Amino acid sequence: SVVIGSGAEVVMVGLDVTMQVLCDRAFFAALADASPDLGGFLNDASQFYLDFYRARSGQDGCALHDPSAVIACTHPQLFRITPLPMTVVE
């Protein structure tokens, strides 16, 4: 509520947006092939997350919520941003 009420410009990227970008096992495998150190780490780290998504929702990929929010801030042209008033219900 402090941040939303501060008057600062806030970009809210909800699950309705981040769930539209799913990364599957082939995506992470390609990262590992392209960059064995960092991509390999991300591939290994993603396996639990991918298994969780499959067990909980049957989806064949996982959403990267935080990276999607960062990209919305750094590359807003990739998103349709709609200015709306926000409040926090406490």
C-alpha positions in Angstrom: 0.0 0.0 0.0 2.9 2.3 0.6 4.3 1.9 -2.9 0.9 2.0 -4.6 -0.1 5.1 -2.6 3.2 6.9 -3.0 2.3 8.6 -6.3 5.2 6.9 -8.1 4.6 5.4 -11.5 4.1 1.7 -10.9 3.9 -1.0 -13.6 1.8 -3.9 -12.4 2.3 -7.1 -14.4 -0.3 -9.6 -13.2 -0.5 -13.4 -13.6 -3.0 -12.8 -16.4 0.0 -11.5 -18.4 2.9 -13.6 -17.1 1.0 -16.9 -17.6 0.9 -16.1 -21.4 4.6 -16.6 -21.6 5.4 -20.3 -20.9 8.8 -21.8 -21.4 9.0 -25.5 -22.0 11.8 -28.1 -21.6 12.9 -27.6 -25.2 13.4 -23.8 -24.5 15.6 -24.6 -21.4 17.5 -27.3 -23.3 18.3 -24.8 -26.1 19.6 -22.3 -23.5 21.9 -25.1 -22.1 23.1 -25.8 -25.7 23.8 -22.1 -26.4 25.5 -21.4 -23.1 26.5 -24.5 -21.2 27.4 -22.7 -17.9 24.5 -20.2 -17.4 22.1 -22.0 -19.7 22.9 -25.3 -18.2 22.3 -23.9 -14.7 18.9 -22.5 -15.8 18.0 -25.8 -17.5 18.9 -27.7 -14.3 17.1 -25.3 -12.0 14.0 -25.2 -14.2 13.3 -29.0 -14.0 11.6 -28.8 -10.6 9.5 -25.9 -11.7 8.5 -27.6 -14.9 7.5 -30.8 -13.0 5.5 -28.7 -10.6 3.5 -27.0 -13.4 2.8 -30.3 -15.0 1.6 -31.9 -11.7 -0.5 -28.9 -10.7 -2.0 -27.7 -14.0 -1.0 -30.2 -16.7 0.8 -27.4 -18.5 3.8 -28.3 -20.6 5.8 -25.3 -19.5 6.4 -22.8 -16.8 5.9 -19.1 -16.5 8.7 -16.8 -15.6 6.8 -14.2 -13.6 9.7 -12.0 -12.4 11.6 -11.9 -15.7 8.3 -11.0 -17.5 7.7 -8.1 -15.1 11.3 -6.8 -15.6 10.9 -7.0 -19.4 7.7 -5.0 -19.2 9.6 -2.3 -17.4 12.7 -2.4 -19.6 11.0 -3.0 -23.0 7.5 -1.6 -22.6 7.0 -1.6 -26.4 6.5 -5.4 -26.1 3.4 -4.9 -23.9 0.2 -3.0 -24.1 0.3 -0.9 -20.9 -3.0 0.6 -19.8 -2.9 3.4 -17.1 -5.4 2.6 -14.4 -5.9 3.8 -10.9 -4.8 1.2 -8.2 -5.6 0.8 -4.6 -4.7 -1.8 -2.0 -7.4 -3.3 0.2 -5.9 -4.0 3.6 
